[in-house]
Amino acid sequence: MEFDSGRFRQVMGRFATGVTVVTTLEGGRPAGITVNALSSVSLQPPLVMVALDRRRFITPMVRALGRYAVNVLGEGQQALSDCFAHADVTPGRKDFCGAAWHPGSDGLPLLDGAIATLECTVVETFSAGDHDLFIGRVDTLDDGGRDAEAIGPLLYFRRRYLRIERGADAPVKGKPED
Ligand SMILES: Cc1cc2nc3c(=O)[nH]c(=O)nc-3n(C[C@H](O)[C@H](O)[C@H](O)COP(=O)(O)OP(=O)(O)OC[C@H]3O[C@@H](n4cnc5c(N)ncnc54)[C@H](O)[C@@H]3O)c2cc1C
């Protein structure tokens, strides 16, 4: 291997992603962490995957509860992304970043203002290198309705945040998924 992990991160940083906060419960209290390693895995059944470093404080909590929620952040939620990535801010992550939230229909903590949320039950866990891959069956989901339609996503690219300037968009000409 002729590159180090810094170079790997630099190159993977060319792949633009959204930003999510993965939340769960420990002892009935909400906990959350910033995650961009999210993927849609299967349509039937609906499955997603989040990859959590095993050193993350939340990884054993997700393993223990067997459930997590994905909160897709909107362009105005950069401060929450930083806080849930353990920035030195007050209120801090141990106080759930002072975020406004509500319990979803399955009881998981959902962030107010997220542009999409999914509540998931872990159906499989894979260990891959230094991360655990949690495959979650999507039990409930919400796209924020009409209020969220006008809100763009918070993006992460080259290890910086980006917002979309909606100057142009284009239809996809490739074969859409069924
Ligand atoms: C845009 C973005 C995307 C990211 N995507 C991912 C991703 O996909 N996957 C991923 O794994 N990481 C991702 N991260 C990194 C992750 O969000 C941070 O590294 C993480 O929040 C740091 O927290 P930590 O607890 O793991 O480690 P530290 O903050 O270094 O904490 C060290 C130790 O302190 C203890 N600790 C800290 N907080 C608590 C607490 N509230 N309760 C109990 N014990 C605690 C734990 O023992 C923990 O291991 C991303 C970060 C950003 C900014």
The ligand as a Gaussian input file, in Angstrom:
#p B3LYP/6-31G(d) Opt

LIG

0 1
 C      -19.270000      15.516000       7.839000
 C      -18.805000      14.403000       8.769000
 C      -19.095000      13.078000       8.446000
 C      -18.701000      12.036000       9.289000
 N      -19.025000      10.751000       8.968000
 C      -18.691000       9.738000       9.801000
 C      -19.074000       8.400000       9.493000
 O      -19.703000       8.133000       8.461000
 N      -18.746000       7.416000      10.366000
 C      -18.049000       7.664000      11.501000
 O      -17.769000       6.725000      12.271000
 N      -17.655000       8.926000      11.825000
 C      -17.966000       9.962000      10.999000
 N      -17.601000      11.242000      11.299000
 C      -16.792000      11.482000      12.476000
 C      -17.605000      11.574000      13.731000
 O      -18.772000      12.345000      13.623000
 C      -16.698000      12.192000      14.847000
 O      -15.415000      11.689000      14.754000
 C      -17.226000      11.804000      16.139000
 O      -18.397000      12.535000      16.388000
 C      -16.210000      11.992000      17.264000
 O      -16.790000      11.426000      18.411000
 P      -16.240000      10.104000      19.155000
 O      -17.060000       9.863000      20.337000
 O      -16.151000       9.002000      18.264000
 O      -14.758000      10.414000      19.482000
 P      -14.220000      11.532000      20.451000
 O      -15.016000      12.774000      20.362000
 O      -12.780000      11.585000      20.133000
 O      -14.467000      10.850000      21.890000
 C      -13.496000       9.976000      22.427000
 C      -14.176000       9.071000      23.464000
 O      -14.864000       9.865000      24.454000
 C      -16.010000       9.186000      24.909000
 N      -17.266000       9.975000      24.629000
 C      -17.346000      11.063000      23.842000
 N      -18.612000      11.549000      23.838000
 C      -19.339000      10.759000      24.631000
 C      -20.720000      10.756000      25.027000
 N      -21.598000      11.667000      24.601000
 N      -21.125000       9.774000      25.862000
 C      -20.262000       8.847000      26.314000
 N      -18.957000       8.813000      25.990000
 C      -18.484000       9.754000      25.164000
 C      -16.040000       7.870000      24.149000
 O      -15.390000       6.878000      24.896000
 C      -15.245000       8.185000      22.896000
 O      -14.710000       7.026000      22.292000
 C      -17.988000      12.313000      10.480000
 C      -17.688000      13.637000      10.812000
 C      -18.096000      14.672000       9.958000
 C      -17.783000      16.097000      10.344000

